[in-house]
Amino acid sequence: MSGKKFFTITLITLSIYTFFRVGNVYAPVEELDIPAIIGADIEKNLNGNNKFKLYSSIYNYSNDKLSKNIILEGTGNTIGETRSKRQLEAPAKFFPGLEKVLVIGKSMGDHGIMDLINSLFATETVTDNTFCIVSASESIDILNFNIEGFSNPGDYLEGMIKASTNYNFFSNNYRLIDIYVRLDAEGRNIVLPYIQIEDNKLKTTGMAVFKGDKVNNIINIDESRAMNLMRESNVMGNINIKESPKESVDFVAKSKRKIKCSKDDDKYVFDIFINLSGNILGNTMYDNLSNSPENIKALEKNISENIEEQCISFVKKMQTQYKVDALDLGRVAAAKYGRGTGVDWNEEVSNSIINVNVKTHIEKFGRGEY
């Protein structure tokens, strides 16, 4: 081997070694506090000097075993100060980056999440895939909630949010990255699952609808389903129609949504088109459904009218009571008629004409009637 070739190989080897070594800090897992779930609240004082109160339920390993739920707490005038205060009681170095869930407490939602989100965005190790929820109470109540078989509630909540996409038309757009994208985008508002402790269980009871960086309204699960059908596309859920104790239909459907925007004089007109396709899960309303085209059409019409009624009911409430664009219609209008015009899309959508059109297609009828 020539001297020049040997020098080149040595230089490449040293460069690769340096690339992987410099700037990295290695530490055994036993010397790290790894957060599984983060809670964010506001501590209100009578003098008006409110403070941030952040909690972390951590994974802590000792003797190769995962310890019980350990909650670290930090209170400060800024988010950064809560971290330094929290470290004073921590048994190991705090290592953010593997958080599964961020719990926004009621007080933080009312105060506004801008400072919290900016701080998380600036922290390079924090994962953008952290799920986010709003708590009906303070976040510490969720972090302290014990669930049999789980070392902390973060693991359980992560599963809850992932599974929410089944049967209730929830999407999977409830991560930190989704908040980053929507928080300051024109014509868009954040919506997040609303979790509370009910009958000694964690339960999704609706959704929190934001206006800017603050929680504007809490809507129940039925309203959430209607909102998600109009707001999201490619979501799945169960539609139930019950006309009497012995007459009902369950239809498991996937939805596709399109929105058209136009103007009538100075008023915006939004046409929301929802296509539902799926399978019959249960039927005690229509006889011999699979062999009767007339009954199929009647049921499809029944489902379409039922969903249209639910959606129109939510739209009226959204426009008259909530006065917030929970459907991101302003985004569609801004894309067509121009952004950066200073339009308040929450106000504009509240005064717009919104039409909802639903079409249903039954693909399968189950295994038949017994």
PyMOL commands that set and color helices and strands:
alter all, ss='L'
color gray80, all
select helices_A, chain A and resi 3-21+29-31+79-87+106-111+114-122+139-143+153-163+176-183+221-231+289-291+293-322+329-337+345-350
alter helices_A, ss='H'
color red, helices_A
select strands_A, chain A and resi 32-43+51-59+61-62+65-66+70-76+93-94+101-104+131-135+191-198+201-211+214-220+235-244+247-264+267-283+353-364
alter strands_A, ss='S'
color yellow, strands_A
deselect
rebuild
show_as cartoon
